[in-house]
Amino acid sequence: MSIRERGGLDAEQAGADVLAAQGLVLNYGERSVIGGMDLELPGGAVTAIVGPNACGKSTLLRGFSRLLRPTGGTVTLDGADIHRMSARTLACRLGLLPQQPITPEAITVEALVRLGRYPHQRLLRPWSAGDQQAVLDALHRTGTSELRGQQVDRLSGGQRQRVWIALALAQDTDLLLLDEPTTFLDLRHQLEVLDLIADLHATAGRTVVMVLHDLGQAARYADHLVVLDSGAVAAAGAPAEVLDAELVRTVFGVDCRVIPDPETGTPLVIPRSRAARHTAAPASAEGS
C-alpha cells in the first residue's frame, strides 16, 4: 500500500519541536522491525501512532527516544541528530513515558515525581525552589497533589498513570512521548488520561506523540495520525483525511464502515457484524 500524506497544521504548530526520521532502520539483533522509514512528526501537535500488533509502534518510539540505536538512518529533533546530543540535553527536551514503567519499591508519589527534575540538576546547582515548584505544579496539573505522600505501588492503575505523567511534566520538556498510556485501564480511566494529555497540549503547548490501539480514540484526540503496517508508514495526516474503510481493511484486516462520531465529528470505525461480513459486497465496491 502506498503512503498517503494528507492534512495540514497551522504555521505555529509546524514550526516547533519537529521530530523526524530519515531512512530509519531499527533492528532487534538480526530481525528488522523498521526498514528505511522517512517520517516527520509535526511540532506543536498531538500525534497518534496506530497499527496492528507487532507492526513497530513501540519500536519506533524507542528509536525516537534514543533507547534503541538505529542500524541505519537518523533521528533528528529540529534538524539536530539526537545521537549527537548529550543525554542531559536530550532529556531536557524530550520526555518518555514507557508502556510499563518500573516503579521503585515503596517510593512515594512526590519522590517519584521529583525524579523528573534530575536532568536539570548540576554539580553547582543543587535542588532549588524552582525545582520544587515544578514538582508541585506537575502534581497539581495531573490531579495528584492529594496523593503526594502515598506509595505509588498502592495506587489504582489510573492514579499510577497520572503520577507517571506528572513525572514527565516535572521534567519540563516541550516534547512528550507516550507508549500506550491507556494500557490496562478501564474506559473511564482511559478517557481521564487522554483528556489530561489533551489539556496539557492545549494549555501548555506541548508536542505529544503517543502510541494508541483504539482507532476512535486516536481520531478523537490527535491532530495528526500515523498508521504503521509491517514496519512502514501506510498513511499519515489529519485523521479525517487518512482514516477510511479501505485503510482499515488493508492494514487491520477488518471490514468496517467509517462514520462521523456523533459527539465530535471525528472518524469512528464501526466493524461489521459477523453475519454482515459473510454477506457483504466485495471490498472494492465498499465505500467509507
Residue pairs with C-beta under 8 A, 6 or more apart in sequence:
1 229
1 234
1 235
1 250
1 251
3 232
3 233
3 234
3 235
3 236
4 234
4 235
4 236
4 237
4 242
4 247
5 235
5 236
5 237
6 235
6 236
6 237
6 238
6 241
6 242
7 224
7 237
7 238
7 239
7 240
7 241
7 242
8 238
9 42
9 44
9 45
9 223
9 224
12 44
13 42
13 43
13 44
13 45
13 223
14 42
14 43
14 44
15 43
15 44
16 43
16 44
16 174
16 205
16 207
17 43
17 44
17 77
17 78
17 93
17 174
17 175
17 207
18 40
18 41
18 42
18 43
18 76
18 77
18 78
18 79
19 40
19 41
19 43
19 64
19 75
19 76
19 77
19 94
19 175
19 207
19 209
20 39
20 40
20 41
20 75
20 76
20 77
21 37
21 38
21 39
21 40
21 60
21 63
21 64
21 73
21 74
21 75
21 76
22 38
22 73
22 74
22 76
23 36
23 37
23 38
23 72
23 73
23 74
24 34
24 36
24 37
24 38
24 39
24 63
24 70
24 72
24 73
24 74
24 75
25 32
25 34
25 35
25 36
25 37
25 70
25 71
25 72
25 73
26 32
26 33
26 34
26 56
26 59
26 60
26 62
26 63
26 68
26 70
26 71
27 33
27 71
28 59
32 71
32 231
33 56
33 59
33 231
34 56
34 59
34 60
34 63
34 231
34 232
35 231
35 232
36 72
36 73
37 60
37 73
37 231
37 232
37 233
38 233
39 226
39 233
39 236
41 47
41 64
41 207
41 209
41 224
41 226
42 207
42 223
42 224
43 78
43 175
43 207
44 205
44 207
45 201
45 207
45 208
45 223
45 224
46 197
46 198
46 201
46 207
46 208
46 210
46 221
46 222
46 223
46 224
47 208
47 209
47 210
47 222
47 223
47 224
47 225
47 226
48 210
48 211
48 212
48 217
48 218
48 219
48 221
48 222
48 224
48 225
48 226
48 239
49 57
49 60
49 61
49 209
49 210
49 211
49 212
49 226
49 228
50 57
50 211
50 212
50 213
50 215
50 218
50 225
50 226
50 227
50 228
51 57
51 227
51 228
51 229
51 234
51 251
52 229
52 251
52 252
52 253
55 228
55 229
55 230
55 231
56 228
56 230
56 231
57 179
57 211
57 228
58 99
58 179
58 180
58 211
59 68
59 231
60 228
61 96
61 177
61 179
61 209
61 211
62 68
63 70
63 75
64 75
64 82
64 177
64 209
65 94
65 96
65 177
66 75
66 82
66 83
66 90
67 96
69 83
70 83
74 81
74 83
75 81
75 82
75 83
76 82
77 85
77 90
77 93
77 94
77 175
82 90
82 94
85 93
88 119
91 118
91 119
91 171
91 173
92 119
92 120
92 171
92 172
92 173
93 173
93 174
93 175
94 173
94 175
94 176
94 177
95 116
95 168
95 171
95 173
95 175
95 176
95 177
96 168
96 176
96 177
96 178
96 179
97 164
97 165
97 167
97 168
97 176
97 177
97 178
97 179
97 181
98 179
99 179
99 180
99 183
99 211
100 183
101 164
103 112
103 152
103 153
103 160
104 112
105 153
106 151
106 153
107 151
107 152
107 153
108 148
108 149
108 150
108 151
108 152
109 139
109 144
109 147
109 148
109 149
109 150
109 151
109 152
109 155
109 163
109 166
110 135
110 139
110 148
110 149
112 152
112 163
112 164
112 167
113 135
113 138
113 139
113 144
113 148
113 163
113 166
113 167
113 170
114 131
114 135
114 170
115 167
115 170
116 134
116 135
116 138
116 166
116 167
116 168
116 169
116 170
116 171
116 172
117 127
117 131
117 134
117 135
117 170
117 171
119 171
120 131
120 172
121 127
121 131
134 170
134 172
135 170
136 145
137 169
137 170
138 166
138 167
138 169
138 170
139 145
139 147
139 148
139 166
141 166
141 169
141 199
141 200
142 162
142 163
142 165
142 166
142 169
142 196
143 162
143 196
144 159
144 162
144 163
144 166
147 155
147 159
147 163
152 160
152 163
155 163
156 189
157 184
157 185
157 189
158 185
158 186
158 188
158 189
158 192
158 193
161 181
161 182
161 185
161 189
161 193
162 192
162 193
162 196
165 178
165 181
165 193
165 196
165 197
165 200
168 176
168 178
169 200
173 206
174 205
174 206
174 207
175 206
175 207
175 209
176 200
176 206
176 207
176 208
176 209
177 209
177 210
178 197
178 208
178 209
178 210
178 211
179 210
179 211
180 210
180 211
180 212
180 213
181 193
181 194
181 197
181 210
182 189
182 190
182 193
182 194
182 212
182 213
182 214
182 217
185 193
190 214
190 217
194 217
194 220
194 221
197 208
197 210
197 221
198 221
200 206
200 208
201 207
201 208
210 222
212 218
212 221
212 222
215 243
215 248
215 267
215 269
216 261
216 266
216 267
216 268
216 269
218 225
218 239
219 225
219 239
219 240
219 243
219 261
219 266
219 267
219 268
220 261
220 264
220 266
222 239
223 238
224 236
224 237
224 238
224 239
225 235
225 236
225 237
225 238
225 239
225 242
225 243
226 233
226 235
226 236
227 233
227 234
227 235
227 236
227 242
227 243
227 247
227 251
228 234
229 250
229 251
234 247
234 250
234 251
235 242
235 247
235 251
236 242
239 266
239 267
240 266
240 267
243 258
243 267
243 269
244 258
244 267
244 288
245 255
245 256
245 257
245 258
245 286
245 287
245 288
246 283
246 288
248 254
248 256
248 258
248 269
249 255
249 256
249 283
249 286
254 269
254 271
255 271
255 272
255 276
255 277
255 280
255 283
255 286
256 269
256 270
256 271
256 272
257 269
257 270
257 272
257 288
258 267
258 268
258 269
258 270
258 288
259 267
259 268
259 270
260 266
260 267
260 268
261 267
261 268
262 268
272 280
280 286
